[in-house]
């Protein structure tokens, strides 16, 4: 088997292919959207030669490419015969669900630019039926949201040593801009010393070492950090035991630039050291 794993994400328009691609990017896949299938062998060869550190690749391929249905089978079979690990992930959803999604986004179906969306969906189902039969994994996204789809995809393609561990999303935010909509836990850190009121620090953010030192170098911060980490160390295994696959933790300060960023980074580092898959983002760091 060649030392590269390629996941082809395909399926029906509106079924969540972009979400699946983002999910794989978040767990370390090198990702490409809409690469012509005829270029896949050349891309793999060039990657192995010039970027051998890239071991996992994911790409969306679908009917946006005009000759896709005429070419994909031959290309995929040839690569498999050469020893490449090619997996096909096919996403679909009910016609009713797809119609609802198109009505919300007001997008035009790629196979029916002037006709009805329903006609485009049926045409796509017919044209993709053979590829669906080739698929290694089929996911029906009719009744699942984007967060659930991300969980399913990441659980499928995570290394086996990490599949049993919860995925932790840590986000810093500013209360000025509202709470994160998908947060499971929100921790308010507005009681901590605020670098905004220190002239030499106010224009820097929580990644700056001087800002970090100012926020962390006091008794309240140290005690808060210890007690909060103790609480999450207690809670997370219980959540995992109940089957929760993802935990979204928000850290909020007034503007989302200083204190929340420092604390989000501290918690992310702690759980990364415990071998959890941690995604860290700073929603409002550039807003204030």
C-alpha positions in Angstrom: 0.0 0.0 0.0 1.4 3.4 -1.0 2.0 5.8 1.9 -0.8 8.2 1.3 -4.5 8.0 2.2 -7.0 9.8 -0.2 -10.6 10.4 0.8 -12.9 11.4 -2.1 -15.9 13.3 -0.8 -18.8 13.2 -3.3 -22.6 12.9 -3.4 -25.6 15.1 -3.9 -25.4 18.9 -4.0 -26.6 20.4 -0.7 -25.9 17.2 1.3 -23.0 18.6 3.3 -19.8 18.0 1.3 -18.2 21.3 2.2 -18.9 20.5 5.9 -17.3 17.1 5.6 -14.2 18.6 3.9 -13.8 21.1 6.7 -14.2 18.3 9.3 -11.3 16.4 7.7 -9.2 19.5 7.4 -9.7 20.0 11.2 -8.2 16.6 11.9 -5.1 17.1 9.7 -6.1 16.2 6.2 -4.8 18.3 3.3 -7.9 19.4 1.6 -8.9 20.4 -2.0 -12.3 21.3 -3.3 -13.3 20.5 -6.9 -10.1 19.0 -8.3 -10.8 17.6 -11.8 -10.6 13.8 -11.4 -8.3 13.5 -14.4 -5.7 15.4 -12.4 -5.9 13.1 -9.4 -3.0 10.7 -10.4 -0.7 13.6 -11.2 -1.6 15.4 -8.0 -0.8 12.3 -5.9 2.5 11.7 -7.7 3.5 15.3 -7.2 2.5 15.2 -3.5 4.5 12.1 -2.8 7.6 13.6 -4.6 7.5 17.2 -3.3 5.6 17.0 0.0 6.2 13.6 1.5 5.0 14.9 4.9 1.4 14.9 3.5 0.0 11.5 4.4 -3.7 12.2 4.3 -5.6 14.0 1.5 -9.3 14.8 1.2 -11.0 16.3 -1.8 -14.5 17.0 -3.0 -15.3 15.7 -6.5 -18.8 15.9 -8.0 -20.8 16.9 -11.0 -19.5 20.4 -11.1 -16.9 18.9 -13.3 -18.6 18.2 -16.7 -16.9 14.9 -17.5 -16.8 13.6 -14.0 -19.1 10.6 -14.5 -17.3 9.5 -17.6 -13.9 9.5 -15.9 -14.0 8.8 -12.2 -14.3 5.0 -12.3 -11.3 4.4 -14.5 -9.2 6.8 -12.5 -10.1 5.4 -9.1 -9.6 1.8 -10.2 -6.2 2.5 -11.7 -5.0 4.2 -8.5 -6.3 1.3 -6.4 -4.5 -1.2 -8.5 -1.3 0.7 -8.0 -1.7 0.3 -4.3 -3.1 3.7 -3.3 -5.6 3.8 -0.5 -8.6 5.5 -2.1 -11.8 5.8 0.0 -15.1 7.2 -1.3 -17.3 9.0 1.1 -20.8 9.6 -0.4 -23.2 12.1 1.1 -26.9 12.2 0.4 -30.2 13.5 1.8 -33.9 13.2 1.1 -35.3 15.3 -1.7 -37.5 17.2 0.8 -34.5 18.0 2.9 -32.4 19.2 -0.1 -35.3 21.3 -1.4 -35.6 23.0 2.1 -31.8 23.7 2.1 -31.9 25.2 -1.3 -34.9 27.4 -0.4 -33.0 28.7 2.7 -29.7 29.5 0.8 -31.5 30.6 -2.4 -28.8 28.8 -4.5 -29.3 27.5 -8.0 -28.9 23.7 -8.4 -25.8 23.1 -10.6 -27.7 20.6 -12.9 -30.8 22.8 -13.3 -29.7 26.4 -13.7 -32.9 27.5 -15.4 -35.3 24.7 -14.4 -36.7 23.5 -11.1 -34.5 22.5 -8.2 -36.5 19.2 -7.9 -35.5 18.3 -11.5 -31.9 19.1 -10.8 -31.9 16.8 -7.7 -33.5 13.9 -9.6 -31.0 14.3 -12.4 -28.1 14.3 -10.0 -29.5 11.2 -8.1 -29.6 9.3 -11.4 -26.2 10.3 -12.6 -24.5 9.6 -9.3 -26.1 6.2 -8.7 -23.2 4.2 -10.0 -20.7 6.1 -7.9 -22.9 5.6 -4.9 -22.6 1.9 -5.4 -18.8 2.2 -5.4 -18.7 4.2 -2.2 -17.0 2.8 0.9 -19.1 4.9 3.2 -22.6 6.5 2.7 -23.9 9.1 5.1 -27.5 10.3 4.9 -27.6 13.9 6.3 -31.4 14.3 6.2 -31.8 14.5 9.9 -28.4 15.6 11.2 -27.0 19.1 11.6 -23.6 20.4 10.6 -22.1 19.7 14.0 -23.3 16.1 14.0 -22.0 15.6 10.5 -18.6 16.8 11.5 -18.6 14.4 14.5 -19.6 11.5 12.3 -16.9 12.2 9.6 -14.2 12.9 12.1 -15.0 9.7 14.1 -14.8 7.8 10.9 -11.4 9.0 9.8 -9.6 9.7 13.1 -6.7 7.4 13.8 -7.9 4.4 15.8 -5.9 5.4 18.9 -8.0 8.6 19.2 -11.4 7.5 18.1 -12.6 7.0 21.7 -11.6 10.4 22.9 -14.0 13.4 22.8 -13.3 16.2 20.4 -13.0 19.5 22.3 -13.7 22.9 20.7 -12.4 25.9 22.6 -13.4 29.3 21.6 -12.7 32.7 23.0 -15.3 35.5 22.5 -16.4 38.9 23.6 -19.7 39.3 25.5 -20.0 42.6 23.5 -20.7 40.5 20.4 -23.0 37.9 22.0 -22.6 34.3 23.2 -21.3 31.5 20.8 -24.5 29.9 19.5 -23.2 26.3 19.9 -21.4 26.5 23.2 -22.1 23.7 25.7 -20.2 25.4 28.5 -19.5 29.1 28.9 -16.9 30.4 31.3 -16.9 34.1 32.1 -13.4 35.5 32.8 -14.4 39.2 33.0 -13.3 39.1 36.7 -9.6 38.8 35.7 -7.3 41.8 35.4 -8.0 43.6 32.1 -5.0 44.5 29.9 -7.2 46.9 28.0 -6.6 49.5 30.8 -2.8 49.2 30.6 -1.6 51.6 27.9 1.3 49.4 26.8 -0.9 46.3 26.5 -4.3 47.5 25.2 -3.3 47.3 21.5 -1.9 43.8 21.8 -4.0 40.6 22.1 -3.9 37.5 24.3 -1.2 35.8 22.2 1.3 38.5 23.3 3.6 37.2 26.1 3.3 40.4 28.1 -0.5 40.2 28.0 -0.4 36.6 29.0 1.9 37.4 32.0 -0.4 40.3 33.1 -3.5 38.1 33.0 -1.9 35.0 34.6 0.5 36.4 37.1 -1.9 37.0 40.0 -3.4 34.8 42.7 -7.0 34.9 41.4 -6.0 33.8 37.9 -3.9 30.9 39.2 -6.6 29.7 41.6 -9.3 30.0 38.8 -7.2 28.1 36.4 -6.6 25.3 38.8 -10.2 25.0 39.9 -11.6 25.2 36.4 -9.2 22.6 35.0 -10.0 20.3 38.0 -13.7 20.7 37.2 -13.3 19.9 33.5 -11.0 17.0 34.3 -13.9 15.6 36.3 -16.6 16.4 33.8 -15.1 15.4 30.5 -14.7 11.6 31.3 -18.3 11.6 32.5 -19.5 13.2 29.2 -17.4 10.7 27.3 -19.0 7.8 29.3 -22.4 9.1 28.3 -21.4 9.0 24.6 -20.9 12.7 24.0 -18.6 13.1 21.0 -17.9 16.8 21.0 -17.7 19.5 23.7 -17.8 23.2 22.9 -16.3 25.4 25.6 -16.5 29.2 25.4 -14.3 31.6 27.3 -15.7 35.1 27.4 -14.4 38.5 28.3 -15.7 42.0 27.4 -14.2 42.4 23.9 -12.8 38.9 23.2 -9.2 40.2 22.6 -7.2 39.7 25.8 -8.4 37.7 28.9 -10.6 35.2 27.0 -7.8 34.5 24.5 -5.3 33.9 27.2 -7.5 31.5 29.1 -8.7 29.6 26.0 -5.1 29.0 25.0 -4.3 27.8 28.5 -7.2 25.3 28.5 -6.4 24.1 24.9 -2.8 23.4 25.9 -3.9 21.4 28.9 -6.2 19.1 27.0 -3.8 18.7 24.1 -1.3 17.5 26.6 -3.9 14.9 27.6 -4.0 13.7 24.0 -7.5 15.1 23.2 -8.2 16.4 19.7 -8.6 20.1 20.5 -9.7 22.9 18.1 -9.0 26.4 19.2 -10.5 29.6 17.7 -10.7 33.2 18.8 -13.9 34.5 17.4 -13.6 38.2 18.2 -9.9 38.8 18.6 -9.7 41.2 15.7 -12.9 43.1 16.5 -11.9 45.3 19.4 
